[in-house]
Every structure is written in C-alpha cells, then in structure tokens.
Amino acid sequence: MNIGIALSVVFLTNFFIFLINPSEMGTSSERYRLEPPGWVIGLVWTFLFAGLGAARWLVIENSDRPIKDTNWVFSLLLFCAAYPLYTLGLRSVVMGLIGNAATCVIALWVASQIRRRSLTATFLVSTVAVWVTFASFLTVEQLRGRSF
C-alpha cells in the first residue's frame, strides 16, 4: 500500500508536469551534457518514489513510533511531488536549483532520522539526494548556458 500511494503521487506529479510543460516529457532541442531525456527523468522519479514508499513501509515495520518516523518519509515524498509548484511550473532554473538544494538537505536529514529503524530505508531515502545532486549539476550547466 505504501508503494502504491507513492506511485500514485508520482504519476499524478508527472501528469501535472506534462500538462504545464509537455516538452519536459519529450526530447529537448537544447540539450546539455549528460542531460537525460524527460521520459528518463520521469522513470527515475517513479523508481525514487517507489523507493520512498518502500522506505516508509520498512520504517513502519521496524519502529516503536511508526507515525512520527514515517511522517518524515512521507513529508519528503510530498516535498518532491511539489517540485513543479515551487519551481514556478518548471520555468525557473534558479528556483529549481534552490529546490534541489532543499530536497537534498531534507532527504539527507530524513535519512539520518530513520537510520536506526532500517538501513535499507536509509539507503532508499538517500538515493533521492544522489539523484537531486546530479540534477543540480545539470541545473548549474543550464545557468551557465543562459545569459541574464
């Protein structure tokens, strides 16, 4: 059920992204080094959200206070899902970079909060920070390619 809820959130988020910016789902004419196509990014986030759902389940199974511990994982999931909103519909590269930094910090903080409950859950949450760090390097490359 946790994985199903997480996948529902990511599918709704990807649908929202497609509605506000259909070019995000296809290939972009302006490509940056190492930038994957939009469908790959959506697929990666699908796996990351499934991992967050699995992490939440693992924390529930290994916690004497599951509500408090799983709220951190669920909050990270919702924060990741809100990315298109706080980046102004994926149109603000600067807000994207700020959002990436915040997501990375939050993911690492959540991982530190659940580490005593499950090392596997900690790993699954930490993968969000790894992916977002990669996305941040792409965002910096986009900023360098634009003139202000």
Backbone as CSV, one residue per row, in Angstrom:
resi,resn,N_x,N_y,N_z,CA_x,CA_y,CA_z,C_x,C_y,C_z
1,MET,0.824,-1.189,0.000,0.000,0.000,0.000,0.877,1.266,0.000
2,ASN,1.974,1.261,0.775,2.868,2.425,0.806,3.464,2.700,-0.560
3,ILE,3.893,1.645,-1.246,4.467,1.818,-2.588,3.387,2.279,-3.553
4,GLY,2.183,1.734,-3.432,1.076,2.148,-4.294,0.728,3.616,-4.139
5,ILE,0.706,4.085,-2.904,0.429,5.510,-2.647,1.541,6.367,-3.246
6,ALA,2.793,5.955,-3.039,3.923,6.719,-3.577,3.871,6.760,-5.101
7,LEU,3.556,5.625,-5.723,3.468,5.599,-7.189,2.306,6.453,-7.686
8,SER,1.201,6.458,-6.948,0.078,7.323,-7.336,0.488,8.787,-7.303
9,VAL,1.249,9.166,-6.278,1.711,10.551,-6.173,2.616,10.897,-7.348
10,VAL,3.567,10.009,-7.688,4.488,10.320,-8.791,3.757,10.346,-10.134
11,PHE,2.788,9.471,-10.330,2.048,9.505,-11.597,1.235,10.789,-11.717
12,LEU,0.623,11.218,-10.622,-0.107,12.494,-10.654,0.837,13.670,-10.883
13,THR,2.014,13.615,-10.258,3.003,14.680,-10.455,3.474,14.719,-11.901
14,ASN,3.801,13.550,-12.456,4.240,13.505,-13.859,3.137,13.967,-14.805
15,PHE,1.899,13.619,-14.503,0.781,14.087,-15.317,0.682,15.607,-15.252
16,PHE,0.849,16.167,-14.047,0.816,17.619,-13.876,1.948,18.273,-14.670
17,ILE,3.143,17.693,-14.608,4.284,18.237,-15.358,3.972,18.235,-16.848
18,PHE,3.398,17.147,-17.334,3.051,17.064,-18.748,2.022,18.126,-19.120
19,LEU,1.067,18.389,-18.224,0.049,19.399,-18.509,0.635,20.807,-18.573
20,ILE,1.540,21.131,-17.643,2.060,22.503,-17.610,3.207,22.717,-18.584
21,ASN,3.894,21.640,-18.953,5.051,21.785,-19.837,5.284,20.484,-20.595
22,PRO,4.506,20.244,-21.654,4.623,18.977,-22.377,6.022,18.693,-22.916
23,SER,6.817,19.708,-23.165,8.159,19.474,-23.702,9.057,18.775,-22.687
24,GLU,8.705,18.827,-21.403,9.503,18.157,-20.375,9.481,16.644,-20.562
25,MET,8.429,16.114,-21.158,8.304,14.670,-21.296,9.000,14.146,-22.548
26,GLY,9.298,14.995,-23.465,9.934,14.569,-24.703,11.403,14.905,-24.707
27,THR,11.922,15.067,-25.907,13.322,15.440,-26.016,13.404,16.935,-26.238
28,SER,14.347,17.540,-25.643,14.523,18.984,-25.751,15.474,19.290,-26.895
29,SER,15.225,20.408,-27.584,16.128,20.787,-28.668,17.428,21.359,-28.110
30,GLU,17.363,21.932,-26.913,18.545,22.491,-26.277,19.031,21.492,-25.223
31,ARG,19.997,20.660,-25.577,20.478,19.604,-24.693,21.767,20.035,-24.007
32,TYR,21.914,19.591,-22.795,23.122,19.844,-22.029,23.853,18.522,-21.826
33,ARG,25.131,18.626,-21.621,25.955,17.440,-21.427,25.375,16.579,-20.303
34,LEU,25.233,15.289,-20.557,24.734,14.293,-19.605,23.256,14.431,-19.260
35,GLU,22.553,15.350,-19.896,21.138,15.527,-19.575,20.313,14.410,-20.196
36,PRO,19.618,13.640,-19.352,18.766,12.586,-19.906,17.479,13.181,-20.475
37,PRO,16.843,12.461,-21.388,15.553,12.952,-21.900,14.504,12.966,-20.787
38,GLY,13.450,13.728,-20.997,12.406,13.886,-19.993,11.793,12.581,-19.534
39,TRP,11.605,11.634,-20.447,10.975,10.368,-20.052,11.876,9.576,-19.104
40,VAL,13.190,9.713,-19.237,14.116,9.030,-18.323,14.010,9.660,-16.936
41,ILE,13.934,10.969,-16.893,13.793,11.663,-15.615,12.505,11.216,-14.921
42,GLY,11.419,11.134,-15.674,10.153,10.647,-15.108,10.262,9.219,-14.599
43,LEU,10.970,8.376,-15.338,11.158,6.985,-14.927,11.994,6.899,-13.649
44,VAL,13.057,7.697,-13.578,13.898,7.705,-12.375,13.064,8.133,-11.171
45,TRP,12.274,9.192,-11.339,11.443,9.637,-10.222,10.411,8.587,-9.844
46,THR,9.927,7.817,-10.796,8.995,6.734,-10.477,9.671,5.729,-9.548
47,PHE,10.905,5.350,-9.875,11.645,4.425,-9.011,11.969,5.058,-7.655
48,LEU,12.322,6.343,-7.660,12.623,7.014,-6.395,11.388,7.072,-5.488
49,PHE,10.236,7.376,-6.053,9.009,7.430,-5.255,8.641,6.037,-4.751
50,ALA,8.811,5.019,-5.594,8.563,3.646,-5.134,9.504,3.314,-3.979
51,GLY,10.751,3.759,-4.081,11.715,3.555,-3.004,11.299,4.263,-1.725
52,LEU,10.748,5.472,-1.857,10.260,6.183,-0.676,9.079,5.449,-0.047
53,GLY,8.210,4.898,-0.886,7.100,4.095,-0.354,7.609,2.862,0.377
54,ALA,8.602,2.192,-0.209,9.195,1.021,0.433,9.901,1.421,1.727
55,ALA,10.584,2.558,1.714,11.267,3.041,2.916,10.254,3.307,4.027
56,ARG,9.143,3.900,3.665,8.097,4.165,4.667,7.609,2.857,5.269
57,TRP,7.388,1.860,4.448,6.938,0.558,4.930,7.988,-0.066,5.863
58,LEU,9.260,0.002,5.458,10.328,-0.560,6.287,10.414,0.138,7.642
59,VAL,10.215,1.442,7.647,10.248,2.183,8.909,9.074,1.781,9.788
60,ILE,7.892,1.614,9.195,6.718,1.164,9.959,6.997,-0.191,10.600
61,GLU,7.585,-1.091,9.836,7.856,-2.445,10.325,8.894,-2.472,11.445
62,ASN,9.785,-1.500,11.475,10.909,-1.527,12.420,10.869,-0.418,13.455
63,SER,9.709,0.171,13.691,9.666,1.323,14.592,8.666,1.103,15.718
64,ASP,9.032,1.591,16.890,8.101,1.580,18.009,7.236,2.847,18.012
65,ARG,7.574,3.781,17.135,6.786,5.018,16.973,6.603,5.290,15.476
66,PRO,5.875,4.400,14.785,5.800,4.476,13.324,5.201,5.757,12.775
67,ILE,4.247,6.349,13.468,3.615,7.558,12.935,4.650,8.669,12.802
68,LYS,5.390,8.936,13.877,6.379,10.020,13.855,7.480,9.728,12.830
69,ASP,8.001,8.511,12.832,9.109,8.176,11.932,8.687,8.185,10.467
70,THR,7.502,7.688,10.160,7.081,7.641,8.757,6.624,8.991,8.249
71,ASN,6.255,9.886,9.150,5.869,11.226,8.703,7.027,11.920,8.002
72,TRP,8.263,11.662,8.440,9.425,12.275,7.789,9.540,11.799,6.348
73,VAL,9.391,10.511,6.144,9.499,9.951,4.787,8.362,10.485,3.917
74,PHE,7.151,10.500,4.465,6.013,10.984,3.694,6.154,12.469,3.383
75,SER,6.693,13.233,4.321,6.914,14.672,4.080,7.918,14.881,2.947
76,LEU,8.967,14.076,2.908,9.934,14.157,1.804,9.257,13.826,0.485
77,LEU,8.427,12.803,0.477,7.704,12.416,-0.735,6.841,13.580,-1.229
78,LEU,6.120,14.211,-0.332,5.276,15.351,-0.731,6.107,16.536,-1.187
79,PHE,7.238,16.780,-0.532,8.119,17.874,-0.938,8.637,17.635,-2.352
80,CYS,9.016,16.397,-2.654,9.487,16.058,-4.003,8.359,16.231,-5.026
81,ALA,7.146,15.834,-4.641,5.997,15.965,-5.549,5.657,17.426,-5.821
82,ALA,5.953,18.308,-4.876,5.638,19.738,-5.032,6.660,20.479,-5.887
83,TYR,7.705,19.804,-6.312,8.772,20.448,-7.088,8.252,21.297,-8.254
84,PRO,7.324,20.792,-9.067,6.837,21.627,-10.169,6.160,22.914,-9.696
85,LEU,5.613,22.904,-8.496,4.939,24.098,-7.987,5.938,25.146,-7.510
86,TYR,6.930,24.727,-6.721,7.843,25.735,-6.188,8.948,26.116,-7.162
87,THR,8.978,25.497,-8.343,9.882,25.967,-9.403,9.094,26.750,-10.451
88,LEU,7.934,27.211,-10.048,7.081,28.033,-10.919,6.761,27.310,-12.217
89,GLY,6.271,26.088,-12.078,5.909,25.299,-13.247,7.110,24.867,-14.063
90,LEU,8.209,24.576,-13.414,9.462,24.142,-14.052,10.056,25.218,-14.955
91,ARG,9.676,26.467,-14.749,10.153,27.541,-15.621,11.283,28.366,-14.996
92,SER,11.523,28.173,-13.715,12.566,28.945,-13.062,13.757,28.040,-12.746
93,VAL,14.843,28.251,-13.473,16.046,27.451,-13.255,16.643,27.755,-11.885
94,VAL,16.617,29.017,-11.489,17.164,29.397,-10.185,16.349,28.749,-9.066
95,MET,15.029,28.818,-9.157,14.189,28.169,-8.149,14.393,26.654,-8.176
96,GLY,14.649,26.097,-9.348,14.949,24.671,-9.453,16.204,24.313,-8.680
97,LEU,17.222,25.142,-8.800,18.473,24.894,-8.080,18.267,25.023,-6.569
98,ILE,17.511,26.033,-6.161,17.202,26.191,-4.733,16.387,24.992,-4.247
99,GLY,15.412,24.575,-5.050,14.602,23.412,-4.697,15.435,22.146,-4.620
100,ASN,16.385,21.992,-5.539,17.276,20.827,-5.495,18.094,20.809,-4.215
101,ALA,18.629,21.965,-3.840,19.432,22.040,-2.615,18.577,21.703,-1.398
102,ALA,17.377,22.242,-1.348,16.482,21.963,-0.221,16.105,20.481,-0.185
103,THR,15.803,19.906,-1.350,15.433,18.495,-1.414,16.582,17.617,-0.952
104,CYS,17.791,17.936,-1.366,18.965,17.166,-0.969,19.163,17.219,0.546
105,VAL,19.071,18.407,1.110,19.243,18.575,2.558,18.147,17.823,3.307
106,ILE,16.913,17.964,2.864,15.797,17.288,3.534,15.949,15.776,3.430
107,ALA,16.320,15.269,2.256,16.490,13.819,2.085,17.573,13.276,3.013
108,LEU,18.679,13.979,3.108,19.759,13.524,3.990,19.346,13.620,5.458
109,TRP,18.588,14.642,5.802,18.108,14.776,7.175,17.135,13.640,7.511
110,VAL,16.197,13.359,6.590,15.250,12.256,6.813,16.013,10.936,6.938
111,ALA,17.006,10.721,6.078,17.811,9.501,6.158,18.471,9.384,7.534
112,SER,18.951,10.499,8.063,19.583,10.451,9.388,18.568,10.157,10.489
113,GLN,17.335,10.590,10.302,16.292,10.358,11.305,15.816,8.904,11.340
114,ILE,15.880,8.213,10.207,15.360,6.840,10.150,16.459,5.788,10.171
115,ARG,17.707,6.192,10.252,18.817,5.239,10.129,18.775,4.137,11.181
116,ARG,18.267,4.414,12.362,18.191,3.390,13.408,17.046,2.414,13.166
117,ARG,16.119,2.782,12.309,14.958,1.931,12.043,15.241,0.906,10.946
118,SER,15.970,1.353,9.898,16.249,0.443,8.786,17.353,1.036,7.910
119,LEU,18.419,0.281,7.747,19.498,0.741,6.862,19.046,0.730,5.403
120,THR,18.187,-0.219,5.052,17.667,-0.261,3.678,16.823,0.977,3.402
121,ALA,15.972,1.350,4.347,15.156,2.560,4.187,16.048,3.794,4.088
122,THR,17.104,3.817,4.881,18.049,4.937,4.826,18.673,5.035,3.447
123,PHE,19.072,3.901,2.891,19.639,3.883,1.541,18.627,4.383,0.519
124,LEU,17.388,3.898,0.600,16.360,4.294,-0.364,16.092,5.796,-0.319
125,VAL,16.061,6.359,0.877,15.853,7.805,1.010,17.076,8.564,0.493
126,SER,18.259,8.040,0.766,19.491,8.710,0.335,19.632,8.762,-1.182
127,THR,19.028,7.810,-1.890,19.113,7.841,-3.356,18.464,9.093,-3.932
128,VAL,17.491,9.645,-3.218,16.874,10.907,-3.653,17.934,12.008,-3.653
129,ALA,18.750,12.061,-2.605,19.808,13.084,-2.516,20.828,12.902,-3.638
130,VAL,21.149,11.656,-3.970,22.112,11.393,-5.047,21.559,11.895,-6.378
131,TRP,20.312,11.552,-6.683,19.710,11.972,-7.951,19.588,13.495,-8.019
132,VAL,19.174,14.108,-6.926,18.980,15.558,-6.914,20.322,16.276,-7.040
133,THR,21.378,15.696,-6.489,22.711,16.280,-6.665,23.100,16.259,-8.138
134,PHE,22.841,15.143,-8.810,23.088,15.051,-10.250,22.263,16.110,-10.995
135,ALA,20.997,16.227,-10.638,20.129,17.226,-11.282,20.635,18.640,-11.024
136,SER,21.234,18.871,-9.871,21.776,20.196,-9.559,22.933,20.547,-10.481
137,PHE,23.785,19.571,-10.762,24.880,19.821,-11.709,24.332,20.169,-13.088
138,LEU,23.266,19.499,-13.503,22.631,19.843,-14.780,22.041,21.247,-14.737
139,THR,21.458,21.608,-13.597,20.864,22.941,-13.448,21.929,24.022,-13.516
140,VAL,23.063,23.786,-12.869,24.168,24.751,-12.935,24.639,24.897,-14.377
141,GLU,24.694,23.787,-15.106,25.092,23.843,-16.510,24.095,24.671,-17.319
142,GLN,22.810,24.550,-16.999,21.802,25.361,-17.675,21.990,26.836,-17.350
143,LEU,22.286,27.142,-16.096,22.504,28.542,-15.717,23.703,29.138,-16.444
144,ARG,24.763,28.363,-16.594,25.937,28.859,-17.305,25.659,29.094,-18.779
145,GLY,24.710,28.337,-19.334,24.396,28.477,-20.743,23.443,29.609,-21.044
146,ARG,22.891,30.217,-20.020,21.928,31.312,-20.235,22.578,32.649,-19.922
147,SER,22.169,33.647,-20.632,22.647,34.993,-20.319,21.531,35.749,-19.620
148,PHE,21.880,36.465,-18.567,20.884,37.210,-17.805,21.006,38.679,-18.063
